[in-house]
């Protein structure tokens, strides 16, 4: 048996989240004659915090530079 559309959770595209409801942009109407309400899907934004993920590539580049410098000193 299919579940009712009314009982399904909020759904949006991948990378988007439902943030409230809005009137249907196409102007679809319910059987009662009022404009249908749809999810207001907004893009999920990432917080701009000083996470270690942003620092990790920089640390990796520094480590490679140190290793290259040590190897080049040994070759001299």
PQR file with spaces between the fields and no chain letter, atoms N, CA, C, O and H, PARSE charges and radii, in Angstrom:
ATOM       1  N    UNK     1       0.833   -1.182    0.000 -0.4000 1.5000
ATOM       2  CA   UNK     1       0.000    0.000    0.000 -0.0000 2.0000
ATOM       3  C    UNK     1       0.878    1.246    0.000  0.5500 1.7000
ATOM       4  O    UNK     1       1.821    1.339    0.786 -0.5500 1.4000
ATOM       5  N    UNK     2       0.582    2.192   -0.864 -0.4000 1.5000
ATOM       6  CA   UNK     2       1.364    3.428   -0.942 -0.0000 2.0000
ATOM       7  C    UNK     2       1.079    4.298    0.268  0.5500 1.7000
ATOM       8  O    UNK     2      -0.032    4.315    0.797 -0.5500 1.4000
ATOM       9  H    UNK     2      -0.184    2.116   -1.503  0.4000 1.0000
ATOM      10  N    UNK     3       2.121    5.031    0.700 -0.4000 1.5000
ATOM      11  CA   UNK     3       1.902    5.960    1.804 -0.0000 2.0000
ATOM      12  C    UNK     3       1.350    7.266    1.241  0.5500 1.7000
ATOM      13  O    UNK     3       1.632    7.637    0.102 -0.5500 1.4000
ATOM      14  H    UNK     3       3.024    5.017    0.270  0.4000 1.0000
ATOM      15  N    UNK     4       0.590    7.928    2.032 -0.4000 1.5000
ATOM      16  CA   UNK     4      -0.022    9.185    1.629 -0.0000 2.0000
ATOM      17  C    UNK     4       1.046   10.259    1.449  0.5500 1.7000
ATOM      18  O    UNK     4       1.991   10.305    2.237 -0.5500 1.4000
ATOM      19  H    UNK     4       0.361    7.627    2.958  0.4000 1.0000
ATOM      20  N    UNK     5       0.932   11.122    0.446 -0.4000 1.5000
ATOM      21  CA   UNK     5       1.906   12.201    0.283 -0.0000 2.0000
ATOM      22  C    UNK     5       1.937   13.119    1.499  0.5500 1.7000
ATOM      23  O    UNK     5       2.961   13.742    1.780 -0.5500 1.4000
ATOM      24  H    UNK     5       0.164   11.086   -0.194  0.4000 1.0000
ATOM      25  N    UNK     6       0.837   13.206    2.211 -0.4000 1.5000
ATOM      26  CA   UNK     6       0.775   14.065    3.397 -0.0000 2.0000
ATOM      27  C    UNK     6       1.610   13.501    4.545  0.5500 1.7000
ATOM      28  O    UNK     6       2.102   14.256    5.384 -0.5500 1.4000
ATOM      29  H    UNK     6       0.005   12.701    1.982  0.4000 1.0000
ATOM      30  N    UNK     7       1.770   12.200    4.584 -0.4000 1.5000
ATOM      31  CA   UNK     7       2.494   11.567    5.691 -0.0000 2.0000
ATOM      32  C    UNK     7       3.974   11.389    5.401  0.5500 1.7000
ATOM      33  O    UNK     7       4.723   10.978    6.287 -0.5500 1.4000
ATOM      34  H    UNK     7       1.371   11.587    3.902  0.4000 1.0000
ATOM      35  N    UNK     8       4.422   11.688    4.171 -0.4000 1.5000
ATOM      36  CA   UNK     8       5.828   11.575    3.842 -0.0000 2.0000
ATOM      37  C    UNK     8       6.575   12.749    4.444  0.5500 1.7000
ATOM      38  O    UNK     8       6.005   13.825    4.627 -0.5500 1.4000
ATOM      39  H    UNK     8       3.813   12.022    3.451  0.4000 1.0000
ATOM      40  N    UNK     9       7.860   12.547    4.757 -0.4000 1.5000
ATOM      41  CA   UNK     9       8.666   13.620    5.325 -0.0000 2.0000
ATOM      42  C    UNK     9       9.008   14.664    4.283  0.5500 1.7000
ATOM      43  O    UNK     9       8.753   14.475    3.093 -0.5500 1.4000
ATOM      44  H    UNK     9       8.323   11.673    4.609  0.4000 1.0000
ATOM      45  N    UNK    10       9.584   15.763    4.732 -0.4000 1.5000
ATOM      46  CA   UNK    10      10.025   16.801    3.812 -0.0000 2.0000
ATOM      47  C    UNK    10      11.096   16.229    2.900  0.5500 1.7000
ATOM      48  O    UNK    10      12.023   15.570    3.371 -0.5500 1.4000
ATOM      49  H    UNK    10       9.791   15.917    5.698  0.4000 1.0000
ATOM      50  N    UNK    11      10.980   16.472    1.599 -0.4000 1.5000
ATOM      51  CA   UNK    11      11.981   15.945    0.673 -0.0000 2.0000
ATOM      52  C    UNK    11      12.453   17.061   -0.247  0.5500 1.7000
ATOM      53  O    UNK    11      11.671   17.905   -0.684 -0.5500 1.4000
ATOM      54  H    UNK    11      10.227   17.007    1.216  0.4000 1.0000
ATOM      55  N    UNK    12      13.741   17.045   -0.528 -0.4000 1.5000
ATOM      56  CA   UNK    12      14.365   18.012   -1.434 -0.0000 2.0000
ATOM      57  C    UNK    12      15.442   17.288   -2.221  0.5500 1.7000
ATOM      58  O    UNK    12      15.709   16.107   -1.996 -0.5500 1.4000
ATOM      59  H    UNK    12      14.377   16.359   -0.174  0.4000 1.0000
ATOM      60  N    UNK    13      16.056   18.010   -3.147 -0.4000 1.5000
ATOM      61  CA   UNK    13      17.145   17.443   -3.929 -0.0000 2.0000
ATOM      62  C    UNK    13      18.370   17.238   -3.047  0.5500 1.7000
ATOM      63  O    UNK    13      18.451   17.767   -1.939 -0.5500 1.4000
ATOM      64  H    UNK    13      15.839   18.969   -3.330  0.4000 1.0000
ATOM      65  N    UNK    14      19.321   16.462   -3.560 -0.4000 1.5000
ATOM      66  CA   UNK    14      20.563   16.236   -2.841 -0.0000 2.0000
ATOM      67  C    UNK    14      21.309   17.566   -2.718  0.5500 1.7000
ATOM      68  O    UNK    14      21.436   18.307   -3.693 -0.5500 1.4000
ATOM      69  H    UNK    14      19.255   16.033   -4.461  0.4000 1.0000
ATOM      70  N    UNK    15      21.797   17.860   -1.518 -0.4000 1.5000
ATOM      71  CA   UNK    15      22.497   19.121   -1.287 -0.0000 2.0000
ATOM      72  C    UNK    15      21.567   20.256   -0.878  0.5500 1.7000
ATOM      73  O    UNK    15      22.016   21.383   -0.671 -0.5500 1.4000
ATOM      74  H    UNK    15      21.694   17.258   -0.726  0.4000 1.0000
ATOM      75  N    UNK    16      20.276   19.965   -0.762 -0.4000 1.5000
ATOM      76  CA   UNK    16      19.289   20.959   -0.358 -0.0000 2.0000
ATOM      77  C    UNK    16      18.546   20.452    0.867  0.5500 1.7000
ATOM      78  O    UNK    16      18.488   19.246    1.109 -0.5500 1.4000
ATOM      79  H    UNK    16      19.912   19.049   -0.930  0.4000 1.0000
ATOM      80  N    UNK    17      17.970   21.381    1.651 -0.4000 1.5000
ATOM      81  CA   UNK    17      17.163   20.990    2.800 -0.0000 2.0000
ATOM      82  C    UNK    17      15.874   21.796    2.793  0.5500 1.7000
ATOM      83  O    UNK    17      15.838   22.908    2.267 -0.5500 1.4000
ATOM      84  H    UNK    17      18.017   22.361    1.455  0.4000 1.0000
ATOM      85  N    UNK    18      14.823   21.245    3.372 -0.4000 1.5000
ATOM      86  CA   UNK    18      13.536   21.921    3.439 -0.0000 2.0000
ATOM      87  C    UNK    18      13.568   22.941    4.571  0.5500 1.7000
ATOM      88  O    UNK    18      13.885   22.615    5.715 -0.5500 1.4000
ATOM      89  H    UNK    18      14.853   20.341    3.799  0.4000 1.0000
ATOM      90  N    UNK    19      13.235   24.172    4.232 -0.4000 1.5000
ATOM      91  CA   UNK    19      13.196   25.221    5.240 -0.0000 2.0000
ATOM      92  C    UNK    19      11.826   25.880    5.157  0.5500 1.7000
ATOM      93  O    UNK    19      11.668   26.945    4.560 -0.5500 1.4000
ATOM      94  H    UNK    19      12.976   24.437    3.303  0.4000 1.0000
ATOM      95  N    UNK    20      10.851   25.237    5.757 -0.4000 1.5000
ATOM      96  CA   UNK    20       9.494   25.767    5.754 -0.0000 2.0000
ATOM      97  C    UNK    20       8.742   25.423    4.479  0.5500 1.7000
ATOM      98  O    UNK    20       9.179   24.600    3.675 -0.5500 1.4000
ATOM      99  H    UNK    20      10.980   24.372    6.242  0.4000 1.0000
ATOM     100  N    UNK    21       7.600   26.075    4.320 -0.4000 1.5000
ATOM     101  CA   UNK    21       6.734   25.837    3.161 -0.0000 2.0000
ATOM     102  C    UNK    21       6.512   27.148    2.422  0.5500 1.7000
ATOM     103  O    UNK    21       6.647   28.231    2.993 -0.5500 1.4000
ATOM     104  H    UNK    21       7.245   26.743    4.973  0.4000 1.0000
ATOM     105  N    UNK    22       6.164   27.032    1.129 -0.4000 1.5000
ATOM     106  CA   UNK    22       5.830   28.196    0.316 -0.0000 2.0000
ATOM     107  C    UNK    22       4.724   27.800   -0.648  0.5500 1.7000
ATOM     108  O    UNK    22       4.450   26.617   -0.846 -0.5500 1.4000
ATOM     109  H    UNK    22       6.054   26.153    0.665  0.4000 1.0000
ATOM     110  N    UNK    23       4.097   28.799   -1.244 -0.4000 1.5000
ATOM     111  CA   UNK    23       3.053   28.522   -2.216 -0.0000 2.0000
ATOM     112  C    UNK    23       3.679   27.934   -3.468  0.5500 1.7000
ATOM     113  O    UNK    23       4.788   28.311   -3.846 -0.5500 1.4000
ATOM     114  H    UNK    23       4.320   29.760   -1.083  0.4000 1.0000
ATOM     115  N    UNK    24       2.980   27.017   -4.109 -0.4000 1.5000
ATOM     116  CA   UNK    24       3.479   26.355   -5.310 -0.0000 2.0000
ATOM     117  C    UNK    24       3.780   27.384   -6.396  0.5500 1.7000
ATOM     118  O    UNK    24       2.910   28.185   -6.738 -0.5500 1.4000
ATOM     119  H    UNK    24       2.080   26.711   -3.801  0.4000 1.0000
ATOM     120  N    UNK    25       5.023   27.377   -6.955 -0.4000 1.5000
ATOM     121  CA   UNK    25       5.360   28.335   -7.991 -0.0000 2.0000
ATOM     122  C    UNK    25       4.515   28.177   -9.259  0.5500 1.7000
ATOM     123  O    UNK    25       4.326   29.138  -10.006 -0.5500 1.4000
ATOM     124  H    UNK    25       5.729   26.726   -6.677  0.4000 1.0000
ATOM     125  N    UNK    26       4.009   26.962   -9.500 -0.4000 1.5000
ATOM     126  CA   UNK    26       3.203   26.737  -10.702 -0.0000 2.0000
ATOM     127  C    UNK    26       1.750   27.152  -10.489  0.5500 1.7000
ATOM     128  O    UNK    26       0.971   27.196  -11.441 -0.5500 1.4000
ATOM     129  H    UNK    26       4.162   26.182   -8.893  0.4000 1.0000
ATOM     130  N    UNK    27       1.382   27.458   -9.245 -0.4000 1.5000
ATOM     131  CA   UNK    27       0.008   27.879   -8.962 -0.0000 2.0000
ATOM     132  C    UNK    27      -0.972   26.722   -8.867  0.5500 1.7000
ATOM     133  O    UNK    27      -2.183   26.930   -8.946 -0.5500 1.4000
ATOM     134  H    UNK    27       2.015   27.422   -8.471  0.4000 1.0000
ATOM     135  N    UNK    28      -0.459   25.486   -8.697 -0.4000 1.5000
ATOM     136  CA   UNK    28      -1.356   24.334   -8.560 -0.0000 2.0000
ATOM     137  C    UNK    28      -2.278   24.545   -7.371  0.5500 1.7000
ATOM     138  O    UNK    28      -1.892   25.146   -6.368 -0.5500 1.4000
ATOM     139  H    UNK    28       0.524   25.316   -8.633  0.4000 1.0000
ATOM     140  N    UNK    29      -3.490   24.048   -7.494 -0.4000 1.5000
ATOM     141  CA   UNK    29      -4.470   24.230   -6.433 -0.0000 2.0000
ATOM     142  C    UNK    29      -4.899   22.882   -5.870  0.5500 1.7000
ATOM     143  O    UNK    29      -4.858   21.861   -6.557 -0.5500 1.4000
ATOM     144  H    UNK    29      -3.803   23.560   -8.308  0.4000 1.0000
ATOM     145  N    UNK    30      -5.308   22.897   -4.617 -0.4000 1.5000
ATOM     146  CA   UNK    30      -5.818   21.700   -3.967 -0.0000 2.0000
ATOM     147  C    UNK    30      -7.269   21.504   -4.389  0.5500 1.7000
ATOM     148  O    UNK    30      -7.851   22.359   -5.056 -0.5500 1.4000
ATOM     149  H    UNK    30      -5.341   23.726   -4.058  0.4000 1.0000
ATOM     150  N    UNK    31      -7.841   20.381   -3.999 -0.4000 1.5000
ATOM     151  CA   UNK    31      -9.238   20.125   -4.346 -0.0000 2.0000
ATOM     152  C    UNK    31     -10.162   21.159   -3.702  0.5500 1.7000
ATOM     153  O    UNK    31     -11.269   21.389   -4.188 -0.5500 1.4000
ATOM     154  H    UNK    31      -7.368   19.686   -3.457  0.4000 1.0000
ATOM     155  N    UNK    32      -9.712   21.779   -2.615 -0.4000 1.5000
ATOM     156  CA   UNK    32     -10.511   22.807   -1.951 -0.0000 2.0000
ATOM     157  C    UNK    32     -10.419   24.170   -2.614  0.5500 1.7000
ATOM     158  O    UNK    32     -11.156   25.085   -2.246 -0.5500 1.4000
ATOM     159  H    UNK    32      -8.812   21.591   -2.220  0.4000 1.0000
ATOM     160  N    UNK    33      -9.520   24.322   -3.594 -0.4000 1.5000
ATOM     161  CA   UNK    33      -9.402   25.567   -4.334 -0.0000 2.0000
ATOM     162  C    UNK    33      -8.288   26.491   -3.871  0.5500 1.7000
ATOM     163  O    UNK    33      -8.020   27.502   -4.520 -0.5500 1.4000
ATOM     164  H    UNK    33      -8.922   23.578   -3.893  0.4000 1.0000
ATOM     165  N    UNK    34      -7.622   26.159   -2.740 -0.4000 1.5000
ATOM     166  CA   UNK    34      -6.523   27.015   -2.287 -0.0000 2.0000
ATOM     167  C    UNK    34      -5.221   26.580   -2.966  0.5500 1.7000
ATOM     168  O    UNK    34      -5.108   25.448   -3.438 -0.5500 1.4000
ATOM     169  H    UNK    34      -7.840   25.338   -2.213  0.4000 1.0000
ATOM     170  N    UNK    35      -4.241   27.486   -3.011 -0.4000 1.5000
ATOM     171  CA   UNK    35      -2.963   27.177   -3.668 -0.0000 2.0000
ATOM     172  C    UNK    35      -2.208   26.145   -2.841  0.5500 1.7000
ATOM     173  O    UNK    35      -2.109   26.254   -1.618 -0.5500 1.4000
ATOM     174  H    UNK    35      -4.333   28.405   -2.628  0.4000 1.0000
ATOM     175  N    UNK    36      -1.676   25.141   -3.534 -0.4000 1.5000
ATOM     176  CA   UNK    36      -0.945   24.052   -2.894 -0.0000 2.0000
ATOM     177  C    UNK    36       0.339   24.580   -2.258  0.5500 1.7000
ATOM     178  O    UNK    36       0.991   25.457   -2.825 -0.5500 1.4000
ATOM     179  H    UNK    36      -1.756   25.053   -4.527  0.4000 1.0000
ATOM     180  N    UNK    37       0.708   24.058   -1.087 -0.4000 1.5000
ATOM     181  CA   UNK    37       1.948   24.447   -0.411 -0.0000 2.0000
ATOM     182  C    UNK    37       3.008   23.378   -0.679  0.5500 1.7000
ATOM     183  O    UNK    37       2.733   22.180   -0.612 -0.5500 1.4000
ATOM     184  H    UNK    37       0.178   23.346   -0.627  0.4000 1.0000
ATOM     185  N    UNK    38       4.230   23.839   -0.985 -0.4000 1.5000
ATOM     186  CA   UNK    38       5.347   22.932   -1.280 -0.0000 2.0000
ATOM     187  C    UNK    38       6.523   23.284   -0.374  0.5500 1.7000
ATOM     188  O    UNK    38       6.539   24.349    0.244 -0.5500 1.4000
ATOM     189  H    UNK    38       4.453   24.812   -1.039  0.4000 1.0000
ATOM     190  N    UNK    39       7.501   22.391   -0.297 -0.4000 1.5000
ATOM     191  CA   UNK    39       8.692   22.654    0.517 -0.0000 2.0000
ATOM     192  C    UNK    39       9.500   23.794   -0.078  0.5500 1.7000
ATOM     193  O    UNK    39       9.618   23.917   -1.297 -0.5500 1.4000
ATOM     194  H    UNK    39       7.487   21.527   -0.799  0.4000 1.0000
ATOM     195  N    UNK    40      10.053   24.627    0.793 -0.4000 1.5000
ATOM     196  CA   UNK    40      10.971   25.679    0.367 -0.0000 2.0000
ATOM     197  C    UNK    40      12.378   25.097    0.477  0.5500 1.7000
ATOM     198  O    UNK    40      12.993   25.162    1.542 -0.5500 1.4000
ATOM     199  H    UNK    40       9.957   24.527    1.784  0.4000 1.0000
ATOM     200  N    UNK    41      12.887   24.530   -0.610 -0.4000 1.5000
ATOM     201  CA   UNK    41      14.198   23.872   -0.609 -0.0000 2.0000
ATOM     202  C    UNK    41      15.300   24.902   -0.799  0.5500 1.7000
ATOM     203  O    UNK    41      15.313   25.643   -1.782 -0.5500 1.4000
ATOM     204  H    UNK    41      12.387   24.477   -1.474  0.4000 1.0000
ATOM     205  N    UNK    42      16.232   24.939    0.161 -0.4000 1.5000
ATOM     206  CA   UNK    42      17.349   25.878    0.101 -0.0000 2.0000
ATOM     207  C    UNK    42      18.652   25.092    0.120  0.5500 1.7000
ATOM     208  O    UNK    42      18.708   24.013    0.710 -0.5500 1.4000
ATOM     209  H    UNK    42      16.222   24.337    0.959  0.4000 1.0000
ATOM     210  N    UNK    43      19.716   25.619   -0.522 -0.4000 1.5000
ATOM     211  CA   UNK    43      20.996   24.900   -0.526 -0.0000 2.0000
ATOM     212  C    UNK    43      21.561   24.793    0.886  0.5500 1.7000
ATOM     213  O    UNK    43      21.424   25.713    1.693 -0.5500 1.4000
ATOM     214  H    UNK    43      19.670   26.495   -1.001  0.4000 1.0000
ATOM     215  N    UNK    44      22.192   23.668    1.172 -0.4000 1.5000
ATOM     216  CA   UNK    44      22.853   23.477    2.458 -0.0000 2.0000
ATOM     217  C    UNK    44      24.181   24.212    2.387  0.5500 1.7000
ATOM     218  O    UNK    44      25.004   23.938    1.513 -0.5500 1.4000
ATOM     219  H    UNK    44      22.303   22.920    0.517  0.4000 1.0000
ATOM     220  N    UNK    45      24.388   25.141    3.304 -0.4000 1.5000
ATOM     221  CA   UNK    45      25.640   25.898    3.322 -0.0000 2.0000
ATOM     222  C    UNK    45      26.552   25.329    4.391  0.5500 1.7000
ATOM     223  O    UNK    45      26.106   24.889    5.450 -0.5500 1.4000
ATOM     224  H    UNK    45      23.719   25.364    4.013  0.4000 1.0000
ATOM     225  N    UNK    46      27.825   25.350    4.089 -0.4000 1.5000
ATOM     226  CA   UNK    46      28.807   24.857    5.052 -0.0000 2.0000
ATOM     227  C    UNK    46      29.274   26.030    5.894  0.5500 1.7000
ATOM     228  O    UNK    46      29.485   27.127    5.377 -0.5500 1.4000
ATOM     229  H    UNK    46      28.187   25.708    3.229  0.4000 1.0000
ATOM     230  N    UNK    47      29.435   25.801    7.186 -0.4000 1.5000
ATOM     231  CA   UNK    47      29.884   26.852    8.085 -0.0000 2.0000
ATOM     232  C    UNK    47      31.353   27.158    7.821  0.5500 1.7000
ATOM     233  O    UNK    47      32.154   26.252    7.594 -0.5500 1.4000
ATOM     234  H    UNK    47      29.263   24.910    7.606  0.4000 1.0000
ATOM     235  N    UNK    48      31.695   28.430    7.853 -0.4000 1.5000
ATOM     236  CA   UNK    48      33.077   28.852    7.618 -0.0000 2.0000
ATOM     237  C    UNK    48      33.827   28.880    8.944  0.5500 1.7000
ATOM     238  O    UNK    48      34.121   29.950    9.477 -0.5500 1.4000
ATOM     239  H    UNK    48      31.045   29.166    8.038  0.4000 1.0000
ATOM     240  N    UNK    49      34.127   27.726    9.461 -0.4000 1.5000
ATOM     241  CA   UNK    49      34.883   27.645   10.711 -0.0000 2.0000
ATOM     242  C    UNK    49      36.313   27.222   10.391  0.5500 1.7000
ATOM     243  O    UNK    49      36.587   26.709    9.306 -0.5500 1.4000
ATOM     244  H    UNK    49      33.888   26.857    9.028  0.4000 1.0000
ATOM     245  N    UNK    50      37.199   27.434   11.312 -0.4000 1.5000
ATOM     246  CA   UNK    50      38.600   27.058   11.105 -0.0000 2.0000
ATOM     247  C    UNK    50      38.788   25.575   11.273  0.5500 1.7000
ATOM     248  O    UNK    50      39.465   25.132   12.202 -0.5500 1.4000
ATOM     249  H    UNK    50      36.977   27.851   12.194  0.4000 1.0000
ATOM     250  N    UNK    51      38.204   24.805   10.394 -0.4000 1.5000
ATOM     251  CA   UNK    51      38.280   23.353   10.518 -0.0000 2.0000
ATOM     252  C    UNK    51      39.658   22.853   10.088  0.5500 1.7000
ATOM     253  O    UNK    51      40.313   23.488    9.261 -0.5500 1.4000
ATOM     254  H    UNK    51      37.654   25.164    9.640  0.4000 1.0000
ATOM     255  N    UNK    52      40.106   21.725   10.638 -0.4000 1.5000
ATOM     256  CA   UNK    52      41.400   21.172   10.271 -0.0000 2.0000
ATOM     257  C    UNK    52      41.467   20.740    8.813  0.5500 1.7000
ATOM     258  O    UNK    52      42.564   20.589    8.274 -0.5500 1.4000
ATOM     259  H    UNK    52      39.574   21.209   11.310  0.4000 1.0000
ATOM     260  N    UNK    53      40.324   20.536    8.156 -0.4000 1.5000
ATOM     261  CA   UNK    53      40.334   20.117    6.761 -0.0000 2.0000
ATOM     262  C    UNK    53      40.942   21.192    5.863  0.5500 1.7000
ATOM     263  O    UNK    53      41.585   20.867    4.865 -0.5500 1.4000
ATOM     264  H    UNK    53      39.433   20.658    8.593  0.4000 1.0000
ATOM     265  N    UNK    54      40.750   22.456    6.201 -0.4000 1.5000
ATOM     266  CA   UNK    54      41.309   23.531    5.392 -0.0000 2.0000
ATOM     267  C    UNK    54      42.809   23.669    5.626  0.5500 1.7000
ATOM     268  O    UNK    54      43.540   24.110    4.739 -0.5500 1.4000
ATOM     269  H    UNK    54      40.228   22.720    7.011  0.4000 1.0000
ATOM     270  N    UNK    55      43.266   23.293    6.815 -0.4000 1.5000
ATOM     271  CA   UNK    55      44.673   23.423    7.174 -0.0000 2.0000
ATOM     272  C    UNK    55      45.472   22.214    6.694  0.5500 1.7000
ATOM     273  O    UNK    55      46.668   22.326    6.427 -0.5500 1.4000
ATOM     274  H    UNK    55      42.671   22.934    7.535  0.4000 1.0000
ATOM     275  N    UNK    56      44.822   21.074    6.585 -0.4000 1.5000
ATOM     276  CA   UNK    56      45.508   19.832    6.233 -0.0000 2.0000
ATOM     277  C    UNK    56      46.295   19.910    4.922  0.5500 1.7000
ATOM     278  O    UNK    56      47.447   19.476    4.898 -0.5500 1.4000
ATOM     279  H    UNK    56      43.850   20.983    6.802  0.4000 1.0000
ATOM     280  N    UNK    57      45.730   20.444    3.827 -0.4000 1.5000
ATOM     281  CA   UNK    57      46.521   20.517    2.591 -0.0000 2.0000
ATOM     282  C    UNK    57      47.765   21.389    2.754  0.5500 1.7000
ATOM     283  O    UNK    57      48.824   21.077    2.210 -0.5500 1.4000
ATOM     284  H    UNK    57      44.794   20.796    3.846  0.4000 1.0000
ATOM     285  N    UNK    58      47.632   22.473    3.498 -0.4000 1.5000
ATOM     286  CA   UNK    58      48.770   23.359    3.730 -0.0000 2.0000
ATOM     287  C    UNK    58      49.862   22.643    4.522  0.5500 1.7000
ATOM     288  O    UNK    58      51.045   22.758    4.201 -0.5500 1.4000
ATOM     289  H    UNK    58      46.772   22.727    3.939  0.4000 1.0000
ATOM     290  N    UNK    59      49.461   21.903    5.557 -0.4000 1.5000
ATOM     291  CA   UNK    59      50.440   21.151    6.349 -0.0000 2.0000
ATOM     292  C    UNK    59      51.116   20.078    5.499  0.5500 1.7000
ATOM     293  O    UNK    59      52.310   19.818    5.654 -0.5500 1.4000
ATOM     294  H    UNK    59      48.500   21.809    5.817  0.4000 1.0000
ATOM     295  N    UNK    60      50.357   19.461    4.608 -0.4000 1.5000
ATOM     296  CA   UNK    60      50.934   18.454    3.729 -0.0000 2.0000
ATOM     297  C    UNK    60      51.974   19.052    2.794  0.5500 1.7000
ATOM     298  O    UNK    60      53.008   18.434    2.539 -0.5500 1.4000
ATOM     299  H    UNK    60      49.387   19.672    4.482  0.4000 1.0000
ATOM     300  N    UNK    61      51.706   20.255    2.278 -0.4000 1.5000
ATOM     301  CA   UNK    61      52.663   20.917    1.387 -0.0000 2.0000
ATOM     302  C    UNK    61      53.923   21.297    2.152  0.5500 1.7000
ATOM     303  O    UNK    61      55.027   21.165    1.623 -0.5500 1.4000
ATOM     304  H    UNK    61      50.866   20.756    2.485  0.4000 1.0000
ATOM     305  N    UNK    62      53.778   21.765    3.385 -0.4000 1.5000
ATOM     306  CA   UNK    62      54.938   22.134    4.202 -0.0000 2.0000
ATOM     307  C    UNK    62      55.788   20.901    4.491  0.5500 1.7000
ATOM     308  O    UNK    62      57.015   20.950    4.406 -0.5500 1.4000
ATOM     309  H    UNK    62      52.881   21.872    3.814  0.4000 1.0000
ATOM     310  N    UNK    63      55.120   19.781    4.836 -0.4000 1.5000
ATOM     311  CA   UNK    63      55.850   18.546    5.130 -0.0000 2.0000
ATOM     312  C    UNK    63      56.629   18.077    3.900  0.5500 1.7000
ATOM     313  O    UNK    63      57.774   17.643    4.023 -0.5500 1.4000
ATOM     314  H    UNK    63      54.123   19.741    4.905  0.4000 1.0000
ATOM     315  N    UNK    64      56.019   18.160    2.722 -0.4000 1.5000
ATOM     316  CA   UNK    64      56.720   17.758    1.493 -0.0000 2.0000
ATOM     317  C    UNK    64      57.932   18.646    1.250  0.5500 1.7000
ATOM     318  O    UNK    64      58.987   18.153    0.849 -0.5500 1.4000
ATOM     319  H    UNK    64      55.088   18.512    2.622  0.4000 1.0000
ATOM     320  N    UNK    65      57.797   19.934    1.485 -0.4000 1.5000
ATOM     321  CA   UNK    65      58.912   20.874    1.285 -0.0000 2.0000
ATOM     322  C    UNK    65      60.069   20.538    2.221  0.5500 1.7000
ATOM     323  O    UNK    65      61.229   20.567    1.810 -0.5500 1.4000
ATOM     324  H    UNK    65      56.940   20.334    1.811  0.4000 1.0000
ATOM     325  N    UNK    66      59.756   20.216    3.485 -0.4000 1.5000
ATOM     326  CA   UNK    66      60.787   19.860    4.461 -0.0000 2.0000
ATOM     327  C    UNK    66      61.506   18.590    4.019  0.5500 1.7000
ATOM     328  O    UNK    66      62.732   18.513    4.100 -0.5500 1.4000
ATOM     329  H    UNK    66      58.814   20.192    3.818  0.4000 1.0000
ATOM     330  N    UNK    67      60.765   17.608    3.558 -0.4000 1.5000
ATOM     331  CA   UNK    67      61.364   16.348    3.117 -0.0000 2.0000
ATOM     332  C    UNK    67      62.249   16.579    1.900  0.5500 1.7000
ATOM     333  O    UNK    67      63.361   16.054    1.833 -0.5500 1.4000
ATOM     334  H    UNK    67      59.769   17.671    3.492  0.4000 1.0000
ATOM     335  N    UNK    68      61.766   17.363    0.936 -0.4000 1.5000
ATOM     336  CA   UNK    68      62.553   17.653   -0.271 -0.0000 2.0000
ATOM     337  C    UNK    68      63.846   18.378    0.104  0.5500 1.7000
ATOM     338  O    UNK    68      64.909   18.076   -0.438 -0.5500 1.4000
ATOM     339  H    UNK    68      60.863   17.790    0.991  0.4000 1.0000
ATOM     340  N    UNK    69      63.756   19.333    1.030 -0.4000 1.5000
ATOM     341  CA   UNK    69      64.943   20.065    1.463 -0.0000 2.0000
ATOM     342  C    UNK    69      65.966   19.135    2.116  0.5500 1.7000
ATOM     343  O    UNK    69      67.162   19.246    1.849 -0.5500 1.4000
ATOM     344  H    UNK    69      62.893   19.578    1.471  0.4000 1.0000
ATOM     345  N    UNK    70      65.501   18.222    2.968 -0.4000 1.5000
ATOM     346  CA   UNK    70      66.414   17.282    3.644 -0.0000 2.0000
ATOM     347  C    UNK    70      67.085   16.353    2.646  0.5500 1.7000
ATOM     348  O    UNK    70      68.280   16.080    2.759 -0.5500 1.4000
ATOM     349  H    UNK    70      64.529   18.132    3.184  0.4000 1.0000
ATOM     350  N    UNK    71      66.328   15.865    1.670 -0.4000 1.5000
ATOM     351  CA   UNK    71      66.884   14.964    0.661 -0.0000 2.0000
ATOM     352  C    UNK    71      67.893   15.700   -0.197  0.5500 1.7000
ATOM     353  O    UNK    71      68.948   15.153   -0.516 -0.5500 1.4000
ATOM     354  H    UNK    71      65.357   16.087    1.578  0.4000 1.0000
ATOM     355  N    UNK    72      67.587   16.931   -0.576 -0.4000 1.5000
ATOM     356  CA   UNK    72      68.518   17.681   -1.417 -0.0000 2.0000
ATOM     357  C    UNK    72      69.795   18.028   -0.651  0.5500 1.7000
ATOM     358  O    UNK    72      70.858   18.115   -1.266 -0.5500 1.4000
ATOM     359  H    UNK    72      66.730   17.375   -0.317  0.4000 1.0000
ATOM     360  N    UNK    73      69.731   18.228    0.665 -0.4000 1.5000
ATOM     361  CA   UNK    73      70.925   18.467    1.477 -0.0000 2.0000
ATOM     362  C    UNK    73      71.808   17.222    1.515  0.5500 1.7000
ATOM     363  O    UNK    73      73.033   17.331    1.461 -0.5500 1.4000
ATOM     364  H    UNK    73      68.867   18.157    1.164  0.4000 1.0000
ATOM     365  N    UNK    74      71.201   16.050    1.606 -0.4000 1.5000
ATOM     366  CA   UNK    74      71.955   14.805    1.660 -0.0000 2.0000
ATOM     367  C    UNK    74      72.632   14.519    0.328  0.5500 1.7000
ATOM     368  O    UNK    74      73.703   13.913    0.302 -0.5500 1.4000
ATOM     369  H    UNK    74      70.206   15.961    1.649  0.4000 1.0000
ATOM     370  N    UNK    75      72.035   14.940   -0.767 -0.4000 1.5000
ATOM     371  CA   UNK    75      72.592   14.682   -2.091 -0.0000 2.0000
ATOM     372  C    UNK    75      73.773   15.606   -2.400  0.5500 1.7000
ATOM     373  O    UNK    75      74.580   15.290   -3.274 -0.5500 1.4000
ATOM     374  H    UNK    75      71.165   15.433   -0.746  0.4000 1.0000
ATOM     375  N    UNK    76      73.889   16.715   -1.717 -0.4000 1.5000
ATOM     376  CA   UNK    76      74.987   17.673   -1.982 -0.0000 2.0000
ATOM     377  C    UNK    76      76.305   17.181   -1.478  0.5500 1.7000
ATOM     378  O    UNK    76      77.316   17.867   -1.624 -0.5500 1.4000
ATOM     379  H    UNK    76      73.233   16.972   -1.007  0.4000 1.0000
